Amino acid sequence: MPITGAIAIFLATNVVVLPLVWLASSLVLYRRLPSIDEVVLLLVILSIVSPVAIWVYRKKAGEMRASIEDLSYEIRWKNLMMDYTDEIFIVLNMFGQIVAFNRNFEKLVGFPKDELLGRPLRQILDRSFLGKDAHLGYILLDRLRDVFWGNEADFTCPLRDHSTGEMRTVSFRMIPIQKESELQNILVTGRQEPGDSLAGMFLERETSHYVMDNNLALLFTLSYRLTRNLQRYLNRGQVHLVQMALQEVLVNAVEHGNLEIDYDRKTELKKRKGNYWDIVITESNPELLRNRKVHVSYLLDENKVVYTVRDEGRGFDWGKYLGDFPGGIGEQLLESYHGVGLHLVRNVFQVSFNEDGREVTLARYFDRRTA
């Protein structure tokens, strides 16, 4: 309603309705009509109060209109940014169901809007690709469980581009949105990773060595860089399993190696509210965080891919977690909510360790019949 119309109603209420109510009250309570003096007094009061009330009303109404316009502008701007960016944006409710998304996601998966809204994200990804490999589905469930605990989570996923039919690598980040320590929504952002078609057609052999800081974002980027040329030898699902398993080993090199966080400590930190890695960085020894490095060597040829990951910590008993063990803490780890990734490592690679536990070698041999 326009402000001028609202003011007209306000004046009619004060100038007409209130005097009538006053007149009726006088007749009922005092059984007489008001005197001339009382009528004059009422008119004087109305003449003073009404302009003040109108000024206050106009001021508050103007502030409200400005606030609404600002909010509307912000919403339009955010929608514009969401739809005209190369990133994917998805909003989930606390049950993991899709409540909003931008055009990039709709275009990528190829489902109409009414088929996406209200559906669990995992179900949509299953239909696009994940359902073809149970390990990828388990990893997504594990990452969702981290988000429900209040932690941010990252994962990569192969999706078929509906418009081209090609498989795309999408790196997702899930961010919990909380209110008064209760999960309200989950913001999911995603970015398609660029491919290297030249290497995919002609690369025969590749080696490299990296010395990395304890930065998870950079390590995740490295995991993509060191797996993007495997598509000549492995199918897309297998490539992503290799990437996710390599990510798990890189994370452990930082977490259990350089920062010396043991299993019990990780379990305790995971149960806290807030972003798990923010807590780790805050409570870690800053000197270890700053000075220690992760060393990653990589070899690719027509028969195999080999990764060697070494940290600068005191040594990590990889065999207890990844080797053949009869029971004990290894079984306990694999059954815990943060053990799914290590279980994946054992299924993807042939794993060997050096004596001090600071270096692990991961080998994957190619079966050219299944590439």
N, C-alpha and C positions, 0 to 999 in steps of 0.2 A: 504494500500500500504506500502511495506517495506520502511524503511528510506533510504536505499542505492538506491533504485529505484527512490525515490523522489529527492535525491541529483543529480542523473544522469540527470533527467529532468531539475533540477535547473541549472546545469552547461551548458547543451545544450542551454537553454534559454539565459543565460548570455553570453556565448562565441560565439554562432552562430547567434541567432536571433537579439540580441541587435546591433552587428556590422552591420548587414544587414539593420536594421532600420536606423542606423546612416548614412550609405552610401546612402540609398534612400533619406533621408532628405537633405543631402548635394547636391545631384543632383537636387532635386526639388527646394530648397530654394536658393542655390548659383550657380546652373548650372555648377558645376565643381566637379571633384573627390577630395577627401581629400589628403592632402600632406603627404609625408613620416613622417614628424614630428608629424602630427596630428594622424596618425595611431599608431606610437610608443607611443604617449601619451595615447591613448585609451587602448593599450595593458598593459601599466604600471598601469593605473587605474584599469583595470579588474583584473590584477594579485594581486593588493592590496585588492580590495573590495571583490573579490570572496571568498578567504579564510575566511575573517571575516564574510561574509554572511553565508557561509557554517557552521561555528562554531556556530553562533547564531541560525541557522535553526536546527542544530543537537541538540542543548541544549533545544530549545523550543519543538521540536518533542519528545525528550526523556522525558521531563516533562509531555507532553500530554499523551504519552504512559503509563508512570507510573501512572498518574491520572486515565486513563481508566482501567488499571489493578487493581488499588486499588478499583475503583468503582465496577468492575466486581467481585472482591473478596468479597466486602461488600454485593453485591446482592446475590452471591452464599451462603455466610454465613447466611444472613437473611433468604433466602429460606430454607436452611438446618435447621435453628432454628425453623422456622414456621412449617416445616413438621415433625420434630422429637421432638416435645414437646407434652405434654398432653393438652395444651390449644388450643382453637379455635381462629383463626384469620380471620377477614373479613374486607374488605375495601369497603366502599360505596362512591358513588359520592354525590354531593350536593343535589341530588333528592332522595337519599335513595336507589339507585339501586346498586347491587353488581358488583364490578369491579375486585375484586381479593379475594382469600380465600386460606386457606391451606387444606391439605388432611383430617384433623380431621373433619372439617365442611362437606366436601363432603361425607366422609364416614358415618357421623352421619345421615344426612338427606337422603342420598341414591339417590340423583339426579345426572345425568351426568353433566360434566362441562358446556356444551353448554346450558343446561337448567337453570343453575344458573346465568351465566354471563348476566348482563343487567336486571335481574329481581329484583323487589323491595324485600328487606329483609322481610318485613311484609308478602308479598305474600307467600314466602317460608315457613315462620313459620306458617302461616295459614294452609298450606297444610300438615304440619307435626303434628299440634295439635291445635294451637290457635283458628282456626276458629270454634272449637266446643264450645267455650265460649266467648261471646261478651265482657265480662268484661276484659279479658286478652288482647284482641285486642285493647280496648280503652286505657288500661294502656300503651301498646307499643306506640300507637300514641302520648300519653301524653309525654312519655320519648323522642320520636323523636322530638317533639316540643321544649323540653328543649334544645336538641342538636342544633337545628336550631337557637336558641337564643344564642348559644356559650357556653352552660354549659355541663359538663359531666353528664351522666345519667346512673343509674344502674337499672336492672330489672332481674327477674328470670323467666324462661320459661320451661314448661314441653315439651320435644320433644321425639318422638318415635325413638329409635335407629334402623336404617334400618337393620343393620347386625344381631341383636338379637331379634328385635320385642318388646323389653322392653322399658318402659318409663324412661327417664332420666331427672333429674333436672339440668338445665344449668343456671349458673349465668353469665349474660352478663354485660359488661360495654361499653358504647358508648362515644368516645372521639372525639370532633370536631377538625379538622385540618384546621387552618385558615392561610390565606396569606393576609397581609395588611388589616386585620379586616374583610375579606370576607371568608365565609365558602367554602373550596375547597373539602375536603373529610371527611369521618367519619370512624375512626378506631373502630372496634368492636372486643373486646376480650371476650372469654367465657371459663368457666371451669365447668366441670361436678362435681356435689356434690356427695360425697360418700353416699351410703345407709347403712341401719342397718337392715339386713334381720332377725337377731335373735329377735330384739325388735318387728319387724313387725309380727312375728309369735306368740310370747309368752308374750309380755308385757301386763299386766292387768291394772296397775296403776303407775303413775309417778308424782312426785312433785319436784320442784326445785326453788331456789331463786338466782338471780344474781344482783350484784351491779356493774353497768357498767360506764365507762368513756364516755365522749361525743365524741365518735369515731364512725362515721357512718359505716366504714368497719366492725368493730367488732359487731356493732348492727345488721348489715345485716347477718353476720355469725350466730349470736344468733337467729335471726328469722328463719333461716334454722334449727338450732339445736332444736328449740322448736316446729317445725312442721313436722320433718322427720318421726315421729312415728305415724302420723295420718292416714297413708294409710290403716290401718286395719279397719278404721271406715268411711273414706271418699274416694271418687275416686280421681284420680291424679289431675284433674282440680280443684276440690274443695280444695284440700290441698294447691295448689298454690295460690288460692284466699285468703285463710287464711294467708299464709305467707306474701303476698303482703300487705294485710290489716294490719297485725301486724307490718310490716316495716313502714307503714305510721304513725302509732301511736307512734312507737319508735322515728321516725324522728321528729314528733311534740313535743315529750317530750324534746328533745334537743333544737329544734328551738324555739318553742313558750314558753316552760317551762323554762329550765335552762338558755338559752341565751336571753330570753325575747324579741324575735322578733315578733312584732305584724303583722297583716294582711297587713296594708299599707306599713310597712317597707319591708316585704317580696316582695310585688309587685314591690317596687322601686328597690330592689337589683336584682330581676330576670331580669329586663330590662337592666342591665349593661352588658358590654362585659366581657367575661372571665368566669372562673369556679365559679359557684354560691357559692359553699361551701368554696372555697378558699377566696372569698370576705367576707363571713360570719365569718370565723375564723379570718381573718385579722382585721375586724372591731369590733369584739366582745370584751367584757371585759375579759382580760386574766385570771383574778381571777375567774370569773364565769366558764369559760371554763375549768380551771384546777381543781377547787374544787368541783363543783356540780356533782352529780351522777344521773344516771337513775336506778331505782329499778324495777326489773321485777320478778314477781312471776308466777308460772306455775303449773297447775293441769290438769292431764289427767286421766280419768277413762273410763269405758265402755259406759258411757252415754253422756259425754261432755268433752270439753276442755275449760279451763278458764285461761285467762291471766290478770294479774293486773299490770299496768304500772304506776309508780309514779315518778315525777320529784321533784327537790328541788327549783323550781322557786317560783314566787310570786302568782301563781295560774293562770290557763287558763280556760276560759269559754268554756269548751267543749260543753256544751249544746247548745250554740249559733251556733256551727258549725255542730254538729252531732245529736242533739236532734230534736224533732218535733217543727218546727218553722213556723210561718205564712208568713215570708218574711224577707226583710231587708238584713243585711250583710251575713246571712247564705246562702240565695239564690245567692247573689252576689259571694260568695266564690265558691259555687259549679259550677257556670257558668264560673269561671275564669280558666286560663290555669294551675293553680296549685291546683285545687280543686277536680280533678278526684279521687285521692287517698282517700280523706275523704268520698267522695260519696261511694266508694267501702267499707269502714269500716261499714257504715250503712247497707249495703246489706249483709254483711258476718256475722256480730256479733249482738248479743243483747248487748247493750251498757248501762252502768250505771256509775255515777260519784260520787265522794265524794263532800262534801260541799265547800271546798276551791278550787276545780278545779285542784288540783295537782295530782289527781289519777283517772284513768279510768279503769273500769273492762270490759273485753270483753269475752263473753260466746258464745260458739257454741255447740248446742245440736245435737246429732247424730240421724239420721233416719236410722236404720239398713237396711231398705228396699232399700235405695239408695246407700249404701256403696259399 
